[in-house]
Amino acid sequence: MLSKKTDSRLLREERKKRKRKEQRERARKRKKEKILSGAERTSDGAENLSNRGVVQGFDLNIEFGQNEGTLSDWLNPKHQHFRKDFQNEWKNCFNSDLKKAFIQEDKTRIKKLHVSNVKFPFVVNSDDHCETSPEAYEDIVPILKSICEAKGLSRNEVALYDPYYCNGAVIRHFARLGFKNVYNRCEDFYDTILKQRVPKYDILVTNPPYSDYHVKRLLEFSTNKKIPCLLLLPSYVADKPYFKKFCKSFKLVCPRKRYVYWTPKGLRGKEKKQNHASSLGTRTSPFPSFWYINLFHLSDAINLEELYHSQKETIKVVVNRSGG
């Protein structure tokens, strides 16, 4: 049997424990209320508030406008756009209405960025609708800078030409890298050649359709023009018989990590739901691809091996690869 003194001490300790627990609960509640402050609670609050752009203290326009990536990217620790602070708030502070609002806003923004109503003035193969990833363009910036220096041009002045149109992402990606003079329009490339309406350019940079005859015709065009070209092509092109007559003048810049491509939503009849979707499109990576580089008259002035020597862990330069 416990003495009155011991019993009294246990009761005090129990009250202290309850008090500390209540304090923690109040602190957690205050933090949650701070996040949820300004909320207008309605039965369909998440959707209504989302339409106004402000959801329970969060300005969705700021959240999605100032942070790259999508909601799934922010919550994925393995993604480059992962946001640790946001993940913690999502787990510990966001209620169901706020989560629904973020999810709805994310879907809406992705849909706006994806859906394309492009009417192509030429025959297309839906499997060719793949936009180049920003990472692939970032890998060739050293070459573009070297060409600019050799030609005495700035990034704003140098004229880049991509004759194959998908959804115009190439212009946005190059603009982020400082190259603002990019020609990429929804027109028939082969018709412009026939009618001699090919625009003047300093560098040809393109990821052509891989089906049918496109790669072969592009190689013929670029070789005849003798203007520096950077062509993103499948690895198997280097082993094609038609490439043999071009191979001695081309060098291959090969990423150690396989490039992915992005298909704008709506440009393919059937899309696999399991493929990752983001603001860039639906991800696909059908086969390895390399940059096929021909600098023509600048080949002696620009040494690609030296240019990528410091990046040999991520980039490999292959010289004079023969077919067969």
C-alpha positions in Angstrom: 0.0 0.0 0.0 1.4 3.4 -1.0 1.8 6.1 1.5 0.0 9.3 1.2 3.2 11.1 0.4 4.1 8.7 -2.4 0.6 8.8 -3.7 0.6 12.6 -3.8 4.0 12.6 -5.6 2.7 10.3 -8.3 -0.4 12.4 -8.8 1.8 15.5 -9.3 4.0 13.7 -11.8 0.9 12.5 -13.7 -0.5 16.1 -13.8 2.8 17.4 -15.1 2.8 14.7 -17.8 -0.7 15.7 -18.8 0.2 19.4 -18.8 3.3 18.8 -21.0 1.1 16.8 -23.4 -1.5 19.5 -23.5 1.2 22.1 -24.2 2.6 20.0 -27.1 -0.9 19.6 -28.5 -1.5 23.4 -28.2 1.8 24.2 -29.9 1.0 21.7 -32.7 -2.5 23.3 -33.1 -1.1 26.8 -33.2 1.4 25.8 -35.9 -1.4 24.2 -37.9 -3.7 27.3 -37.4 -0.9 29.5 -38.5 -0.6 27.6 -41.8 -4.4 27.4 -42.1 -5.0 31.1 -41.2 -7.0 33.1 -43.6 -9.0 30.0 -44.7 -12.6 30.3 -45.6 -14.1 26.9 -44.6 -16.9 25.8 -47.0 -18.2 22.4 -47.9 -16.3 22.5 -51.2 -13.6 24.8 -49.8 -10.6 23.3 -51.5 -11.9 23.8 -55.0 -13.4 27.2 -54.4 -10.3 28.6 -52.7 -8.1 27.1 -55.4 -10.0 29.1 -58.0 -9.0 32.3 -56.1 -5.4 31.2 -56.0 -5.1 31.4 -52.2 -5.8 28.3 -50.2 -5.7 28.4 -46.4 -2.9 30.9 -46.2 -0.9 29.5 -49.2 -0.7 31.5 -52.4 -0.7 28.7 -55.0 0.5 31.1 -57.7 3.6 31.8 -55.7 4.2 28.2 -54.7 3.9 26.9 -58.3 5.4 30.0 -59.9 8.6 30.3 -57.8 9.4 26.6 -57.5 10.4 24.4 -60.4 8.9 20.9 -60.8 5.6 19.4 -59.9 3.9 18.4 -56.6 5.2 14.8 -57.0 8.7 16.2 -57.6 8.6 18.3 -54.5 7.7 15.3 -52.4 10.2 12.9 -54.0 13.6 12.8 -52.1 15.3 11.4 -55.2 14.2 14.2 -57.5 16.3 17.3 -58.2 13.3 19.5 -57.3 12.7 17.8 -53.9 11.7 20.3 -51.1 12.4 19.0 -47.7 10.6 21.8 -45.9 7.5 21.3 -48.0 7.6 17.6 -47.4 7.6 18.1 -43.7 4.7 20.5 -43.8 2.8 18.2 -46.1 3.2 15.3 -43.6 2.7 17.2 -40.4 0.6 20.3 -41.0 -1.5 20.1 -44.1 -5.1 19.0 -43.6 -7.1 17.1 -46.3 -8.6 20.2 -47.8 -5.2 21.8 -48.3 -3.7 18.7 -49.8 -6.7 18.4 -52.2 -6.2 22.0 -53.3 -2.5 21.5 -54.0 -3.2 18.3 -56.0 -6.0 20.0 -58.0 -3.8 23.0 -58.8 -0.9 20.7 -59.8 -3.2 18.8 -62.2 -4.6 22.0 -63.6 -1.2 23.5 -64.3 0.2 20.3 -65.8 -2.8 20.1 -68.1 -2.4 23.7 -69.3 1.2 23.2 -70.0 0.8 19.8 -71.7 -2.3 20.0 -73.9 -1.4 21.1 -77.4 -3.8 22.1 -80.2 -1.0 22.2 -82.8 -2.1 21.5 -86.4 0.9 20.3 -88.2 1.2 21.3 -91.9 2.9 18.0 -92.7 2.4 14.3 -92.1 3.4 13.2 -88.6 4.0 10.0 -86.8 2.7 10.3 -83.2 5.7 8.3 -81.9 8.0 11.1 -83.0 6.4 13.6 -80.6 9.2 13.9 -78.1 10.7 17.1 -76.8 14.4 17.2 -75.8 15.1 17.3 -72.1 16.7 20.5 -70.6 19.6 18.3 -69.3 20.5 17.4 -72.9 20.7 21.1 -73.9 22.7 21.9 -70.8 25.3 19.3 -71.9 26.1 21.1 -75.1 26.4 24.6 -73.7 30.2 24.4 -73.7 30.2 23.7 -77.4 27.7 26.5 -78.1 29.8 28.9 -76.1 33.0 27.9 -78.0 31.3 28.4 -81.3 30.1 31.9 -80.2 33.6 32.8 -79.2 35.0 31.6 -82.5 32.4 33.6 -84.4 32.6 36.7 -82.2 29.0 36.5 -81.2 27.2 36.7 -77.9 24.5 34.2 -76.7 21.8 36.7 -77.6 23.2 37.2 -81.1 24.0 33.7 -82.2 21.2 32.3 -84.4 20.2 28.7 -83.5 18.0 26.8 -85.9 15.8 23.8 -85.0 13.9 22.8 -88.2 11.7 20.1 -86.6 8.8 21.5 -84.6 7.0 19.6 -81.8 5.6 22.0 -79.3 8.1 24.8 -79.1 9.9 23.8 -75.8 13.3 24.2 -77.4 12.8 28.0 -77.4 12.0 28.0 -73.7 14.9 25.7 -72.8 17.5 27.7 -74.7 16.1 31.0 -73.3 16.8 29.7 -69.8 20.4 29.1 -70.9 20.8 32.6 -72.3 20.2 31.8 -76.0 17.3 34.0 -77.1 17.7 33.9 -80.9 16.2 30.5 -81.7 14.2 29.7 -84.9 11.7 26.8 -84.3 8.4 27.1 -86.1 5.5 24.8 -87.1 6.4 24.5 -90.7 7.4 21.8 -93.2 11.3 21.6 -93.1 11.5 19.9 -96.4 9.2 22.4 -98.0 11.4 25.3 -96.9 14.4 23.5 -98.5 12.5 23.0 -101.7 11.4 26.6 -101.8 14.8 27.9 -100.6 13.3 29.5 -97.5 15.6 28.1 -94.9 16.4 30.9 -92.5 20.0 32.1 -92.0 21.6 30.5 -88.9 24.9 30.1 -87.2 24.3 26.7 -85.6 21.9 23.8 -86.4 20.7 22.2 -83.1 17.9 19.7 -83.4 16.4 16.4 -82.2 14.7 15.2 -85.4 11.9 12.6 -85.8 13.5 9.2 -85.7 11.0 7.4 -87.9 11.1 7.0 -91.7 13.7 8.9 -93.6 14.2 12.0 -91.4 17.6 11.2 -89.9 19.2 10.4 -93.2 17.8 13.6 -94.9 19.0 15.7 -91.9 22.5 14.3 -92.2 22.5 15.1 -95.9 21.2 18.6 -95.4 23.6 19.5 -92.6 26.6 18.1 -94.5 25.7 20.1 -97.6 25.2 23.4 -95.6 28.6 22.9 -93.8 27.4 25.0 -90.9 28.2 23.7 -87.4 25.5 21.2 -86.4 24.6 19.4 -83.1 22.2 16.6 -83.8 20.6 14.6 -81.0 20.2 11.1 -82.6 19.8 7.5 -81.4 23.0 5.6 -80.6 22.1 3.1 -83.4 22.5 5.7 -86.1 26.3 5.4 -85.8 26.0 1.8 -87.0 23.7 2.4 -89.9 25.1 1.9 -93.4 24.1 5.4 -94.6 26.1 7.0 -91.7 29.4 5.5 -93.1 29.9 8.4 -95.5 29.4 11.0 -92.7 31.1 9.3 -89.8 34.7 10.7 -90.4 33.5 14.3 -90.0 31.3 13.7 -87.0 32.2 13.3 -83.3 29.8 11.9 -80.7 29.2 13.5 -77.3 27.7 10.7 -75.2 26.1 11.2 -71.8 27.0 8.6 -69.2 23.4 8.8 -68.0 20.7 8.1 -70.6 18.6 11.1 -71.8 14.9 11.1 -71.3 12.4 12.8 -73.6 9.0 14.5 -72.9 5.9 14.1 -75.0 3.4 17.0 -74.7 0.1 15.6 -73.4 -2.4 15.3 -76.2 0.1 14.7 -79.0 -0.2 10.9 -78.7 -3.4 9.0 -79.0 -2.6 6.6 -76.2 -0.5 7.5 -73.2 0.7 5.1 -70.5 -0.7 6.3 -67.2 2.3 4.9 -65.3 4.7 7.2 -67.2 5.9 10.1 -65.1 4.1 13.4 -66.0 5.5 16.8 -65.2 5.3 20.4 -66.5 7.6 19.1 -69.4 5.2 16.4 -70.5 5.0 12.6 -70.2 8.4 11.1 -69.8 9.8 8.5 -72.2 13.2 7.1 -73.1 12.9 4.6 -75.9 16.6 4.1 -76.5 20.0 5.7 -75.7 20.8 8.9 -77.7 24.0 10.9 -78.3 24.9 14.3 -79.7 26.3 13.9 -83.2 28.6 17.0 -83.7 30.1 18.4 -86.9 31.9 21.7 -86.5 33.1 21.8 -90.1 35.5 24.8 -90.5 35.7 25.2 -86.7 36.8 21.7 -86.1 40.5 22.7 -85.7 39.6 25.6 -83.5 37.4 23.7 -81.0 38.8 20.6 -79.4 35.8 18.6 -78.0 38.0 16.3 -76.0 39.6 19.2 -74.1 36.3 20.9 -73.8 34.8 18.0 -71.9 37.9 16.8 -70.1 36.7 18.1 -66.7 33.3 16.4 -67.3 34.6 13.0 -68.2 32.6 11.4 -65.4 29.4 12.5 -67.1 30.3 13.0 -70.7 32.3 10.9 -73.1 33.6 12.1 -76.5 33.9 9.5 -79.3 36.0 10.5 -82.3 35.6 9.0 -85.8 33.4 6.1 -84.9 32.9 3.9 -88.0 29.7 2.0 -88.9 29.3 -1.7 -89.3 
